[in-house]
Amino acid sequence: MIQDINDYLQAAQKQIQEYQKIMADRGIDNRKRAEEQNKKYGYSTIPDEEWFVFGSPIFIMMHGCPWEEKKYHKENEYPHNHDFFEMSYVYRGAFHNTIEGYTIKQPENTLVLLSPQAKHCCDTVNHQDIVFNFLIKRELIENIFLQMFSESEPVCRFFLDSLYNVRQQKPYLFFECDNVLISLIHSMIEEYFGQQEFYQSIIKSKLTELFSRLSRMHKQQNRELGETDSYHLMVQIETYLEQNYSTATLSSMAEFFHYTPSYLSKLIQQQFQKNFLPCYRKSAYNTPAGILAILHCQLTR
């Protein structure tokens, strides 16, 4: 259990008050924006700058208002999506989450990771429930996995493909946390709200451990289900280029593989030890071997 949970409730309340003041000072009414977008599109999109206002790529908040006896409104009743990563951890009680039509109820000590851009709405069941929501910028997650790729590319690729909803049926990952994960998540929460020296560096380190353990757990879970975990970037690129060799660009490849162009470029550079240049699209080769030969020649510098 987290030491002095009431202290962190007070810290979360203070953070929300500071956040609301920043939004008011900037003239941003995110609830009004959500209402207008939902009326027009059926959902709203939350930009990064609307949450990451404290200068950190990590924002940990609480759903609902557990410091109040009654919630003043039903939280997040509008479907919404965003480009940053979100994971919800239930510390006490339960949490209802509807993600792209899938409705799940999270009990205590469970963790859900959403695919980026997945439309969802969520809410605590009652005011005594305590749910910590981790919002993490995409760039930080991708940098963490770039470090992890050097140790186990297949495991990381399988986890990332699942998280990005590539070849997966559900746009989320669900984990029942063991004691190691619970302790790790609790320590991240304590660091975040304690905000002592180097807390951001410590949280980033713990995030690396968290995703490493979740990747390992996810691989094992799917191995038990008989699903493959052999996703190889070179084969995927080879197949894509075979089908799109005359028009492929870094941007089109990134969109296809559900990555950002910069992240895909770094992955390619790690695999081929070269940079991406789209000159191969002028090649007359139309076989995988030929295209990859051009790729090796043209991914220069």
C-alpha positions in Angstrom: 0.0 0.0 0.0 1.1 3.6 -0.6 2.3 5.3 2.5 0.1 8.2 3.7 -2.4 8.0 0.9 -4.3 11.0 2.3 -1.2 13.1 1.7 -1.2 12.1 -1.9 -4.9 12.9 -2.2 -4.2 16.4 -0.9 -1.3 16.7 -3.4 -3.6 15.5 -6.3 -6.2 18.0 -5.2 -3.7 20.8 -5.2 -2.4 19.8 -8.6 -5.8 19.9 -10.1 -6.4 23.3 -8.6 -3.1 24.6 -10.1 -4.0 23.0 -13.4 -7.5 24.6 -13.5 -5.9 28.0 -12.7 -3.4 27.6 -15.6 -6.3 26.7 -18.0 -8.3 29.7 -16.8 -5.3 32.0 -17.2 -4.8 30.7 -20.8 -8.5 31.2 -21.5 -8.9 27.4 -22.3 -12.3 25.8 -21.5 -11.6 22.2 -22.2 -15.1 21.1 -21.2 -16.6 23.5 -23.7 -14.3 22.3 -26.4 -15.2 18.7 -25.6 -18.9 19.5 -25.8 -18.6 21.3 -29.1 -16.4 18.6 -30.7 -18.7 15.8 -29.5 -21.7 17.6 -30.9 -20.0 17.9 -34.3 -18.0 14.7 -34.5 -19.3 12.4 -31.8 -16.1 12.5 -29.9 -13.4 15.1 -28.9 -9.6 15.1 -29.4 -7.4 16.3 -26.6 -4.2 18.0 -27.7 -1.0 17.4 -25.8 -0.7 21.0 -24.7 -4.0 20.8 -22.8 -2.6 18.4 -20.2 1.2 18.7 -20.2 1.3 22.1 -18.7 3.9 21.6 -15.9 6.9 21.1 -18.2 7.1 17.3 -17.7 6.4 14.5 -20.3 4.5 12.7 -17.5 1.3 13.8 -15.8 -0.2 11.6 -13.1 -3.7 12.5 -11.9 -6.7 11.0 -10.1 -10.0 10.2 -11.7 -12.9 11.7 -9.8 -12.6 13.7 -6.7 -12.0 11.2 -3.8 -11.4 14.1 -1.5 -15.0 15.2 -1.9 -18.1 13.4 -0.6 -19.9 13.8 -3.9 -18.7 14.5 -7.4 -19.9 17.7 -8.8 -20.4 16.2 -12.3 -20.0 12.9 -14.1 -16.4 12.7 -15.2 -15.4 12.1 -18.8 -18.9 11.3 -20.1 -17.8 12.4 -23.6 -15.8 10.0 -25.8 -12.4 11.4 -26.5 -9.0 10.4 -27.8 -5.5 11.8 -27.9 -2.0 11.1 -29.3 -0.3 10.6 -25.9 -0.3 7.4 -24.0 -2.6 6.7 -21.1 -2.7 4.0 -18.5 -5.1 3.7 -15.6 -4.3 1.9 -12.3 -7.0 1.1 -9.8 -5.6 1.6 -6.3 -9.0 1.1 -4.5 -12.5 0.3 -5.7 -13.3 -0.1 -9.4 -13.1 1.8 -12.7 -15.4 1.6 -15.7 -13.7 2.1 -19.1 -15.4 2.0 -22.5 -12.8 1.8 -25.3 -13.9 1.7 -29.0 -17.0 -0.1 -27.9 -15.4 -2.5 -25.5 -16.6 -2.0 -22.0 -14.3 -3.2 -19.2 -14.5 -3.0 -15.4 -11.2 -2.7 -13.7 -11.0 -4.1 -10.2 -8.3 -3.2 -7.7 -4.6 -3.6 -8.6 -5.2 -3.8 -12.4 -3.7 -1.7 -15.1 -5.0 -0.8 -18.5 -2.9 0.7 -21.3 -4.8 2.4 -24.2 -3.7 2.4 -27.8 -3.0 6.0 -29.0 -6.0 7.6 -30.7 -8.4 5.0 -29.2 -11.7 6.7 -28.5 -12.8 6.1 -24.9 -14.7 7.4 -22.0 -14.3 6.4 -18.4 -15.4 7.0 -14.8 -15.0 5.8 -11.3 -17.9 4.0 -9.7 -18.2 6.1 -6.5 -16.3 8.9 -4.8 -14.4 6.5 -2.6 -12.7 4.8 -5.6 -9.1 5.8 -6.1 -7.8 5.5 -9.7 -4.4 7.0 -10.8 -4.2 8.0 -14.4 -0.8 8.2 -16.1 -0.5 10.4 -19.1 2.8 10.0 -20.9 4.0 11.8 -24.0 4.5 9.5 -27.0 8.1 10.6 -27.5 9.1 9.4 -24.0 7.5 6.0 -24.5 9.2 5.6 -27.9 12.6 6.6 -26.4 12.1 4.0 -23.7 11.4 1.3 -26.2 14.3 2.2 -28.3 16.5 1.5 -25.3 14.7 -1.8 -24.7 15.0 -2.9 -28.4 18.8 -3.6 -28.0 18.0 -6.3 -25.5 15.0 -8.1 -27.0 13.6 -6.8 -30.3 10.9 -9.5 -30.8 9.5 -9.0 -27.3 9.4 -5.2 -27.6 8.0 -5.4 -31.1 5.2 -7.7 -30.0 4.3 -5.4 -27.1 4.5 -2.3 -29.2 2.4 -3.8 -32.0 -0.2 -4.7 -29.4 -0.1 -1.3 -27.7 -0.4 0.5 -31.1 -3.2 -1.9 -32.0 -1.4 -3.5 -35.0 -2.9 -6.9 -35.8 -4.8 -6.8 -32.5 -8.5 -7.0 -32.0 -8.7 -4.8 -28.9 -7.3 -1.2 -28.6 -6.0 -1.8 -25.1 -3.9 -4.0 -22.9 -5.2 -5.3 -19.6 -2.9 -6.5 -16.8 -3.6 -8.0 -13.4 -0.7 -6.6 -11.3 1.5 -8.9 -9.2 3.2 -7.7 -6.1 6.3 -6.6 -8.0 4.2 -4.4 -10.4 2.1 -3.0 -7.6 5.2 -2.0 -5.7 6.7 -0.4 -8.8 3.6 1.6 -9.7 3.2 2.7 -6.1 6.8 3.9 -6.0 6.2 6.0 -9.2 3.1 7.6 -7.6 5.0 8.4 -4.4 7.9 9.9 -6.4 5.5 12.0 -8.6 3.6 13.5 -5.7 6.5 13.8 -3.4 8.5 15.7 -6.0 11.9 15.5 -4.3 15.1 16.1 -6.2 15.5 14.0 -9.3 12.0 12.6 -9.1 11.4 12.9 -12.9 14.6 10.9 -13.6 13.6 8.3 -11.1 10.1 8.0 -12.6 11.5 7.6 -16.1 13.8 4.8 -14.9 10.9 3.1 -13.2 8.8 3.5 -16.4 11.5 1.6 -18.3 11.3 -1.2 -15.7 7.5 -1.2 -15.8 7.3 -1.5 -19.6 10.1 -4.2 -19.5 8.1 -6.3 -17.1 4.8 -5.7 -18.9 6.4 -6.7 -22.2 7.7 -9.9 -20.6 4.3 -10.6 -19.1 2.5 -9.8 -22.3 4.7 -12.2 -24.2 4.1 -15.0 -21.8 0.4 -14.4 -21.8 0.2 -14.6 -25.5 2.5 -17.6 -25.7 0.1 -19.4 -23.5 -2.7 -18.5 -25.9 -0.7 -19.9 -28.8 -0.2 -16.5 -30.5 3.1 -15.7 -32.3 5.5 -13.2 -30.9 7.8 -13.2 -33.9 7.4 -9.7 -35.5 10.5 -8.7 -37.4 10.8 -5.1 -38.6 12.9 -6.1 -41.6 10.3 -8.5 -42.9 7.5 -6.0 -42.4 9.4 -3.3 -44.3 10.3 -5.8 -47.0 6.6 -6.6 -47.5 5.5 -3.0 -47.4 8.1 -1.9 -50.0 7.2 -4.8 -52.3 3.6 -3.6 -52.4 4.4 0.1 -52.4 7.9 0.5 -53.9 6.9 3.2 -56.4 5.2 5.5 -53.9 6.6 4.7 -50.4 7.9 7.5 -48.2 9.0 7.7 -44.6 5.7 9.3 -43.7 3.6 6.7 -45.5 5.5 3.9 -43.9 5.2 5.5 -40.5 1.4 5.8 -40.9 1.2 2.2 -42.1 3.1 0.8 -39.1 1.4 3.2 -36.6 4.6 5.0 -35.6 5.8 8.5 -35.8 8.2 9.2 -38.7 11.0 10.1 -36.4 10.6 6.9 -34.4 10.4 4.7 -37.4 13.5 6.4 -38.8 15.4 5.6 -35.6 14.2 2.0 -35.7 15.4 1.7 -39.3 18.7 3.3 -38.5 19.1 0.8 -35.6 18.3 -2.2 -37.9 20.4 -1.0 -40.9 22.8 1.4 -39.3 21.8 3.9 -41.9 19.3 6.8 -42.3 16.1 6.8 -44.4 16.1 8.4 -47.8 13.2 7.8 -50.2 15.4 7.6 -53.3 14.6 3.9 -53.8 11.1 4.8 -55.0 12.6 5.7 -58.5 14.1 2.1 -58.8 12.9 -0.3 -61.4 13.3 -3.2 -59.0 10.0 -4.8 -58.0 11.2 -7.8 -56.0 11.7 -7.8 -52.2 15.4 -8.6 -52.6 15.9 -5.9 -55.1 14.0 -3.3 -53.1 16.0 -4.2 -50.0 19.2 -4.0 -52.0 18.2 -0.5 -53.0 17.2 0.3 -49.4 20.6 -0.7 -48.2 22.2 1.5 -50.8 20.0 4.5 -50.4 19.7 4.5 -46.6 22.9 6.4 -46.4 24.6 8.6 -43.9 
